[in-house]
Each structure stands twice: as structure tokens, then as C-alpha cells.
């Protein structure tokens, strides 16, 4: 009977999760801007709070912060695009020369490949790259094209971020009032912990990504590798996808150095990338992210893999914050259960003698008792 009851509970939970997942899939064009706006709001909230604490009206503070954010993004794009346009033809020529050198090396000893074997291998690699590029593009624009265009989605993200940072302090009192006294306290406690965890993750990952981008970009500039600013920015953005993003950005930097400067420069860049990533993985992330996320590396890797397989690059970017927020909820539920189990041992008398209405654990215990009484009566 015990196994049957828990099996029914698991089936009900799985059915509810499936319904929720289906609804989220149908409303992805709405959910995606909301999630991205929350991430942007965690970045823009500290300067907005600093201005409001000095007497600036919330709307003005949010507008100034958002305009500054858009200006920074526009400046980065304006810095990258001319560099790509100017140096792309040179890189294409050097890539062609590098491919010819590789073909000549493959024809000689010890490989001794024939021309038809090389052509078939090149065709297979080209087809794989084309399919990968198509899947990446599909992942980036998944759920966005149905909303109209990426421009509309970006506009929604900015508008929602403005309202989040302007009216954010009003959200918890509203949530408390809507959900009621008992449940409202739990929702409020979980919301505060989720917001702190999400903000800590974004700020920590931004710091780690900046360190990676600075040192790798400095090495690229010193060695004269083309597209150094572009590669530095890509390294910074890739850092927000833990484990996978840093590897891909570092491999791209080594590849560009190999095509443009040869094996020696590529080997030096590889050493720099490995050294910086070792510093990041063994020093910065364990110290900083253990405080902000408290997630094991295996959980992070599985979350990134699952998110990227479901929603492409956007899913890989959002996977770790979502996993961290889910872990916060699970820990909070575990804490309330432990508190409920420890309550009879914490006092000398009956627990009902000291209801402690302000304690979240006591409210949760009362709700459990009410549910149990209702089930017994039924």
C-alpha cells in the first residue's frame, strides 16, 4: 500500500509536470522575453537601487539605467562589426592557404591519402558544418520567429526589464497579498532567495567571464591575431554558458590564430587559454560560484546539455540559472520539512502551546495538519 500510494503521487506529479511543460512550450514566445528580462533586470537592478536610494524617482532611475545598458551594447556592436568586415577577406584567404597546406601534408607520408579520400572527407566536414550552423540558427531563433521577429522580442525584453527594475519592490507585497497570509510568507521567502541566487550567478559569471576575456584578449592583441576584440567579446559572452561556452570560445580563438599566424602562435594561444581556464575553474569559480549557486559541476553540465538540446543556445544560457533557482526551491522545501520534523523535539511541552504564527515553518505545519484533517474527514 505504501508503494502504491507513492506510485500514484509520482504519476500525479509527472502528469502535472507534463501539463506545465506543454503550456510553457505553447507560450514560449511569451515566456522567453520574461525570462530574458528577469536576467537583464538582475544586472540593471544594483545601479537603479543606488540611484533610487539617493532620491531619484524609480521611473527616471530605471530609464537612465536601461538607456546606459543599450548604449553599452550598441558601442560593443559598433566596435565589432567594422573589425569583422575589414579582416574577414584576409582570414578567408589564409584559411584557403591553410586548407591547401593540410591537403599537401595529408598526401605525403605518413598518411598518404588519395585525392578522392581527401575530397570525400572535406565534403563530409562541410556538410556537418552546414547542418551544425542550421541547428545553431534554429536554436537561437527558436520561439522568436513565431512572435514576428527578433527585433520585437528584443523590444519586449527591454520594456519588461524597465518595468521589473522600476516596480520590482512592489512585487513581493503584491504577491503576499494575492496568495494570502500563510502561503504568502513562503512565496515571499522563496522569491527573495531565488532573486539573490539569480543575481549572484549573473554577477559572478560576469566577473569570471571578464577575467577570461581580458587575459585571452590581451594575449591575442600582443600576438597580433586578427579579430582580437571580436574573439574577446565572444569569450565574455561564452562565459555565461558554463563549461561549454569557455571551451568553444577558446577553441575558436586557437583556430583563428592557427589560420592567421601559423602553428607557433596557435600553440601559444592554446597555452594562454588553458592557463586562464585553469585559473577560472580552480580558483575563481569554486570560490565565487559556491556562494552564489551551490551547484555541483555535474549538475551544471547536465543542465547545459539538456537546455541546449531543447532550446539551442538560448536554452544553454538559461539552463544554469533555472537549475539554480529550482535548487533554491527544493532546499527551501527540505528546510521546512526538517523544521516540521524537529519541532516536537525542540520544546518540552506540547507544540500547540506556542503556535509562533510569524514562523514560516509553523505556518507550513498548520497547513499540513489542515490537509491531513480534511483527508481524514473525507
SULWOPE-V116566 format. One record per residue. N is the residue number from 1. RES is the residue in three letters. PHI is phi in whole degrees, -180 to 180 (none if undefined). PSI is psi in degrees with one decimal (none if undefined). NEAR is the number of other C-alpha atoms within 8 Angstrom. Layout:
N/RES/PHI/PSI/NEAR  N/RES/PHI/PSI/NEAR
This chain:
1/UNK/none/-39.7/4  2/UNK/-61/-44.8/5  3/UNK/-66/-37.8/6  4/UNK/-65/-42.2/7  5/UNK/-63/-45.7/8  6/UNK/-69/-31.9/8  7/UNK/-64/-42.9/8  8/UNK/-63/-38.9/8  9/UNK/-63/-44.1/8  10/UNK/-65/-39.0/8  11/UNK/-64/-42.3/8  12/UNK/-64/-41.1/8  13/UNK/-65/-43.0/8  14/UNK/-64/-40.3/8  15/UNK/-65/-42.9/8  16/UNK/-64/-40.4/8  17/UNK/-65/-38.8/8  18/UNK/-65/-42.7/8  19/UNK/-63/-44.5/8  20/UNK/-62/-42.9/8  21/UNK/-64/-39.5/8  22/UNK/-65/-43.0/8  23/UNK/-64/-43.5/8  24/UNK/-62/-38.4/9  25/UNK/-64/-39.9/7  26/UNK/-71/-30.4/7  27/UNK/-104/22.9/8  28/UNK/-61/-32.8/9  29/UNK/-66/-19.8/11  30/UNK/-97/-38.8/7  31/UNK/-67/-40.5/9  32/UNK/-60/-49.9/9  33/UNK/-60/-35.7/13  34/UNK/-65/-46.4/10  35/UNK/-63/-45.1/8  36/UNK/-65/-36.6/9  37/UNK/-66/-36.7/13  38/UNK/-65/-41.0/10  39/UNK/-63/-44.0/11  40/UNK/-64/-37.9/9  41/UNK/-64/-35.1/12  42/UNK/-64/-29.3/12  43/UNK/-78/-38.6/10  44/UNK/-88/-12.2/12  45/UNK/-67/-43.9/9  46/UNK/-57/-48.9/8  47/UNK/-66/-33.6/8  48/UNK/-66/-42.4/13  49/UNK/-64/-37.2/8  50/UNK/-63/-39.4/8  51/UNK/-73/-40.7/10  52/UNK/-67/-32.3/11  53/UNK/-68/-19.2/7  54/UNK/-98/13.4/6  55/UNK/97/1.6/6  56/UNK/-75/134.6/9  57/UNK/-59/146.3/7  58/UNK/-58/-41.1/10  59/UNK/-65/-43.1/7  60/UNK/-66/-42.3/8  61/UNK/-63/-43.6/13  62/UNK/-65/-40.7/12  63/UNK/-65/-42.6/9  64/UNK/-64/-44.3/8  65/UNK/-63/-43.6/11  66/UNK/-67/-41.0/11  67/UNK/-63/-39.4/8  68/UNK/-65/-38.2/8  69/UNK/-64/-45.0/9  70/UNK/-64/-38.3/8  71/UNK/-64/-40.6/8  72/UNK/-64/-45.0/8  73/UNK/-62/-42.2/8  74/UNK/-64/-39.1/8  75/UNK/-65/-39.5/8  76/UNK/-65/-43.6/8  77/UNK/-64/-42.0/8  78/UNK/-64/-28.0/8  79/UNK/-77/-34.4/9  80/UNK/-81/-46.0/10  81/UNK/-59/-49.0/8  82/UNK/-60/-36.3/8  83/UNK/-64/-41.2/11  84/UNK/-66/-43.8/10  85/UNK/-65/-39.4/8  86/UNK/-73/-38.5/7  87/UNK/-102/-5.0/10  88/UNK/-63/-44.5/8  89/UNK/-61/-40.4/8  90/UNK/-64/-41.9/7  91/UNK/-65/-37.9/12  92/UNK/-63/-42.4/8  93/UNK/-64/-43.8/8  94/UNK/-67/-33.4/10  95/UNK/-65/-40.5/10  96/UNK/-63/-42.4/8  97/UNK/-64/-40.3/8  98/UNK/-64/-39.0/9  99/UNK/-65/-39.5/8  100/UNK/-65/-39.9/8  101/UNK/-63/-40.9/8  102/UNK/-65/-40.4/8  103/UNK/-63/-43.7/9  104/UNK/-63/-37.7/8  105/UNK/-68/-37.5/9  106/UNK/-69/-27.6/10  107/UNK/-74/-26.3/11  108/UNK/-91/-179.9/9  109/UNK/-70/149.8/7  110/UNK/-92/0.5/4  111/UNK/-79/-52.7/8  112/UNK/58/51.0/8  113/UNK/-85/152.5/9  114/UNK/-87/164.5/7  115/UNK/-63/-39.3/7  116/UNK/-68/-33.3/6  117/UNK/-68/-40.8/8  118/UNK/-65/-42.3/10  119/UNK/-63/-41.7/8  120/UNK/-66/-37.5/8  121/UNK/-67/-42.0/8  122/UNK/-63/-40.7/8  123/UNK/-64/-40.4/8  124/UNK/-65/-42.8/8  125/UNK/-65/-41.4/8  126/UNK/-62/-44.3/8  127/UNK/-63/-39.1/8  128/UNK/-65/-43.0/8  129/UNK/-64/-40.3/8  130/UNK/-65/-42.8/8  131/UNK/-66/-37.2/8  132/UNK/-66/-42.4/8  133/UNK/-62/-39.0/8  134/UNK/-66/-41.7/8  135/UNK/-67/-37.5/9  136/UNK/-64/-45.6/10  137/UNK/-63/-38.8/8  138/UNK/-64/-39.9/9  139/UNK/-67/-38.8/12  140/UNK/-65/-42.6/10  141/UNK/-100/13.2/9  142/UNK/-65/127.0/9  143/UNK/78/-3.5/9  144/UNK/-100/-39.4/11  145/UNK/-64/-34.4/9  146/UNK/-69/-22.8/7  147/UNK/-78/-8.6/9  148/UNK/128/-59.8/7  149/UNK/-170/166.0/9  150/UNK/-67/-28.7/9  151/UNK/-64/-41.2/6  152/UNK/-65/-41.6/9  153/UNK/-63/-42.1/11  154/UNK/-61/-41.9/9  155/UNK/-62/-42.3/8  156/UNK/-62/-41.5/9  157/UNK/-60/-44.8/12  158/UNK/-67/-42.0/10  159/UNK/-65/-45.6/8  160/UNK/-64/-39.3/11  161/UNK/-62/-38.4/12  162/UNK/-60/-47.0/12  163/UNK/-69/-34.5/9  164/UNK/-64/-44.8/11  165/UNK/-80/-20.8/12  166/UNK/-81/-45.1/11  167/UNK/-109/12.8/9  168/UNK/-55/-46.0/9  169/UNK/-62/-19.2/7  170/UNK/-84/-10.2/7  171/UNK/-71/-45.7/8  172/UNK/-64/-45.2/10  173/UNK/-60/-38.2/8  174/UNK/-64/-44.3/8  175/UNK/-63/-39.5/11  176/UNK/-64/-42.3/14  177/UNK/-69/-37.1/9  178/UNK/-72/-42.2/7  179/UNK/-84/-10.6/10  180/UNK/97/172.1/8  181/UNK/-66/-49.4/8  182/UNK/-70/-58.8/10  183/UNK/-66/-31.7/9  184/UNK/-60/-35.9/13  185/UNK/-66/-39.4/10  186/UNK/-68/-45.4/9  187/UNK/-60/-40.6/11  188/UNK/-66/-43.2/11  189/UNK/-65/-43.4/8  190/UNK/-66/-41.5/11  191/UNK/-62/-40.8/9  192/UNK/-65/-43.5/8  193/UNK/-67/-39.1/9  194/UNK/-65/-43.1/11  195/UNK/-64/-42.8/9  196/UNK/-63/-41.2/9  197/UNK/-66/-44.4/13  198/UNK/-65/-44.7/14  199/UNK/-64/-40.7/11  200/UNK/-64/-38.5/10  201/UNK/-64/-47.4/12  202/UNK/-64/-45.5/12  203/UNK/-67/-41.1/9  204/UNK/-65/-45.4/11  205/UNK/-67/-34.4/11  206/UNK/-64/-40.9/11  207/UNK/-65/-45.4/8  208/UNK/-64/-43.1/12  209/UNK/-65/-36.3/14  210/UNK/-65/-40.4/9  211/UNK/-62/-45.1/8  212/UNK/-60/-50.6/14  213/UNK/-64/-36.6/12  214/UNK/-67/-51.2/9  215/UNK/-73/-40.5/9  216/UNK/-67/-42.3/13  217/UNK/-63/-37.0/12  218/UNK/-63/-42.2/8  219/UNK/-64/-39.1/10  220/UNK/-65/-40.3/12  221/UNK/-68/-44.1/9  222/UNK/-62/-38.4/7  223/UNK/-86/-0.8/7  224/UNK/72/30.7/7  225/UNK/-77/132.5/12  226/UNK/-63/157.9/10  227/UNK/59/31.2/9  228/UNK/-60/-44.9/11  229/UNK/-62/-38.7/10  230/UNK/-64/-44.8/10  231/UNK/-66/-35.6/12  232/UNK/-65/-42.3/12  233/UNK/-66/-41.9/9  234/UNK/-63/-35.8/9  235/UNK/-65/-40.2/15  236/UNK/-64/-46.4/13  237/UNK/-68/-37.8/10  238/UNK/-65/-25.2/14  239/UNK/-63/-20.5/15  240/UNK/-79/-4.5/12  241/UNK/-111/92.2/13  242/UNK/-55/146.0/12  243/UNK/70/-60.5/8  244/UNK/-74/-45.3/10  245/UNK/-63/-42.7/13  246/UNK/-64/-38.5/13  247/UNK/-65/-45.7/8  248/UNK/-66/-44.2/9  249/UNK/-64/-41.4/12  250/UNK/-65/-40.4/11  251/UNK/-64/-37.6/8  252/UNK/-65/-40.4/9  253/UNK/-63/-42.1/10  254/UNK/-65/-39.4/12  255/UNK/-65/-44.2/9  256/UNK/-64/-40.5/12  257/UNK/-64/-37.7/14  258/UNK/-65/-43.8/11  259/UNK/-69/-40.5/11  260/UNK/-87/-36.5/11  261/UNK/-121/-12.3/10  262/UNK/104/-178.1/9  263/UNK/-67/-38.4/7  264/UNK/-63/-49.2/7  265/UNK/-64/-40.2/11  266/UNK/-63/-38.9/14  267/UNK/-66/-39.8/9  268/UNK/-64/-43.7/8  269/UNK/-63/-38.8/14  270/UNK/-62/-41.7/10  271/UNK/-64/-41.7/8  272/UNK/-64/-45.0/10  273/UNK/-62/-45.3/10  274/UNK/-64/-40.5/8  275/UNK/-65/-44.2/8  276/UNK/-66/-41.1/11  277/UNK/-70/-31.4/10  278/UNK/-66/-41.5/9  279/UNK/-61/-42.7/9  280/UNK/-67/-48.4/11  281/UNK/-73/-30.6/9  282/UNK/-101/-16.0/8  283/UNK/-120/-60.0/9  284/UNK/-71/-55.1/11  285/UNK/-64/-44.1/11  286/UNK/-61/-36.2/9  287/UNK/-76/-44.4/8  288/UNK/-86/-49.5/9  289/UNK/-74/-23.6/13  290/UNK/-64/-27.4/10  291/UNK/-82/-33.1/7  292/UNK/-90/-34.9/12  293/UNK/-117/-42.6/10  294/UNK/58/47.7/8  295/UNK/-117/141.6/8  296/UNK/-72/152.5/6  297/UNK/-62/-33.7/6  298/UNK/-65/-39.2/6  299/UNK/-64/-41.3/8  300/UNK/-61/-46.4/12  301/UNK/-64/-43.4/11  302/UNK/-65/-38.4/8  303/UNK/-65/-44.2/12  304/UNK/-63/-42.5/16  305/UNK/-64/-46.1/9  306/UNK/-66/-43.0/11  307/UNK/-64/-41.1/15  308/UNK/-69/-35.4/14  309/UNK/-70/-27.5/8  310/UNK/-89/-43.8/7  311/UNK/-131/20.6/12  312/UNK/69/-143.7/15  313/UNK/-65/-39.3/10  314/UNK/-62/-41.1/11  315/UNK/-66/-37.9/14  316/UNK/-65/-37.1/16  317/UNK/-69/-40.0/11  318/UNK/-88/-9.0/9  319/UNK/-63/-49.0/13  320/UNK/-68/-44.9/13  321/UNK/-59/-39.8/9  322/UNK/-65/-43.2/8  323/UNK/-63/-40.1/10  324/UNK/-65/-41.4/13  325/UNK/-68/-39.0/11  326/UNK/-63/-38.0/8  327/UNK/-64/-36.3/8  328/UNK/-62/-44.7/12  329/UNK/-63/-43.7/10  330/UNK/-64/-42.1/8  331/UNK/-63/-39.9/8  332/UNK/-64/-42.8/9  333/UNK/-63/-42.2/8  334/UNK/-62/-40.0/8  335/UNK/-63/-41.2/8  336/UNK/-68/-36.6/11  337/UNK/-66/-44.3/8  338/UNK/-61/-41.1/8  339/UNK/-64/-38.6/9  340/UNK/-64/-41.0/10  341/UNK/-72/-30.0/7  342/UNK/-84/-14.3/8  343/UNK/-61/-42.9/9  344/UNK/-63/-25.4/8  345/UNK/-91/-10.4/6  346/UNK/-81/-22.6/6  347/UNK/-122/166.8/8  348/UNK/-90/-24.5/5  349/UNK/-107/-165.1/5  350/UNK/-69/141.6/8  351/UNK/-65/-30.2/9  352/UNK/-70/-15.2/5  353/UNK/-70/-24.1/6  354/UNK/-129/83.5/6  355/UNK/-67/-27.2/7  356/UNK/47/67.2/6  357/UNK/-64/-19.1/7  358/UNK/-85/-4.8/6  359/UNK/-91/125.9/7  360/UNK/-58/-37.8/11  361/UNK/-62/-38.8/9  362/UNK/-65/-40.0/12  363/UNK/-64/-43.2/11  364/UNK/-63/-39.1/10  365/UNK/-63/-41.7/9  366/UNK/-63/-40.6/8  367/UNK/-64/-42.2/8  368/UNK/-62/-41.8/8  369/UNK/-64/-41.3/8  370/UNK/-63/-44.2/8  371/UNK/-63/-42.6/8  372/UNK/-64/-41.4/8  373/UNK/-64/-40.5/8  374/UNK/-65/-39.2/8  375/UNK/-66/-39.7/7  376/UNK/-66/-42.2/6  377/UNK/-65/-38.1/5  378/UNK/-66/none/4
